[in-house]
Amino acid sequence: MEEKQHNAQIEKIATMLTDDNVSLDEQDLQKLQKYKDQTVSDCNISEDDAIKMVYEALLYLKLKNSSGVDPIQKGDQFGAGFS
């Protein structure tokens, strides 16, 4: 998948998550099923890759909504392995 398409899908899923008021810490696969299915449908990728994109959208929203947090310095706060 091209980076532009990947980023557009992340934005789409992030918007859906926001519109549905899904917690940014949500881990319940049943609650995330809708977004995984949408990603599989939109991108024609495996379910494993789709759920990774959903989690990436959640991380994106966390970083986007953080105020003044440097993701490189505070990546572990978000469960990201930045180094």
PyMOL commands that set and color helices and strands:
alter all, ss='L'
color gray80, all
select helices_A, chain A and resi 3-19+29-43+47-65+75-78
alter helices_A, ss='H'
color red, helices_A
deselect
rebuild
show_as cartoon
